[in-house]
């Protein structure tokens, strides 16, 4: 589902809830709809994002070290 359709769907659901719900239930219903909408998206928590960023940084550093090692080995073979 693309973001534009998601937002249109979300707005329609909110409008429907506001029209059919007593005022005291609005917050509960909106939170429920927002949770449903967000569950359709591929979202991650900030903590998970930070962990994956650290994993990526370590992987990138390891890749650079391996690239340097391969370059060194190639240089030795050319001698």
C-alpha positions in Angstrom: 0.0 0.0 0.0 1.5 3.3 -1.0 1.6 6.2 1.5 -1.0 8.3 -0.4 -3.6 5.6 -0.3 -2.7 4.8 3.3 -3.3 8.5 4.3 -6.5 8.7 2.3 -7.7 5.4 3.9 -6.7 6.7 7.4 -8.5 10.0 6.9 -11.7 8.2 5.7 -11.6 5.9 8.7 -11.1 8.8 11.1 -14.0 10.7 9.5 -16.2 7.6 9.8 -15.2 7.1 13.5 -16.0 10.8 14.3 -19.3 10.6 12.6 -20.4 7.3 14.2 -18.8 7.5 17.7 -19.6 9.2 20.9 -17.1 11.9 21.9 -15.6 9.9 24.8 -14.6 7.1 22.4 -12.9 9.3 19.8 -9.4 9.1 21.2 -9.6 5.3 21.7 -10.9 4.8 18.2 -8.3 7.0 16.6 -5.5 5.3 18.4 -6.8 1.9 17.3 -7.0 3.1 13.7 -3.6 4.6 13.8 -2.2 1.3 15.2 -3.9 -0.6 12.4 -2.5 1.8 9.8 1.0 1.8 11.1 1.0 -2.0 11.3 0.5 -2.1 7.5 3.7 -0.1 7.0 7.2 -1.5 7.3 8.1 0.6 10.3 10.8 -0.2 12.9 11.4 1.2 16.3 14.1 3.8 16.8 16.0 1.3 19.0 15.9 -1.3 16.2 17.0 1.3 13.7 19.9 2.3 15.9 21.0 -1.3 16.3 20.9 -1.9 12.6 22.9 1.3 12.0 25.6 0.0 14.3 25.6 -3.4 12.6 26.0 -1.7 9.3 28.8 0.5 10.5 30.7 -2.6 11.8 30.0 -4.4 8.6 31.3 -1.5 6.5 34.4 -1.3 8.6 35.0 -5.0 8.2 34.5 -4.8 4.4 37.0 -1.9 4.1 39.5 -4.0 6.1 39.0 -7.0 3.8 39.2 -4.8 0.7 42.6 -3.5 2.0 43.7 -7.0 2.7 42.8 -8.2 -0.8 44.5 -5.3 -2.4 47.7 -6.1 -0.4 47.5 -9.8 -1.4 47.0 -8.8 -5.1 50.0 -6.4 -4.9 52.1 -9.3 -3.4 51.1 -11.6 -6.3 52.1 -9.0 -8.9 55.7 -8.8 -7.6 
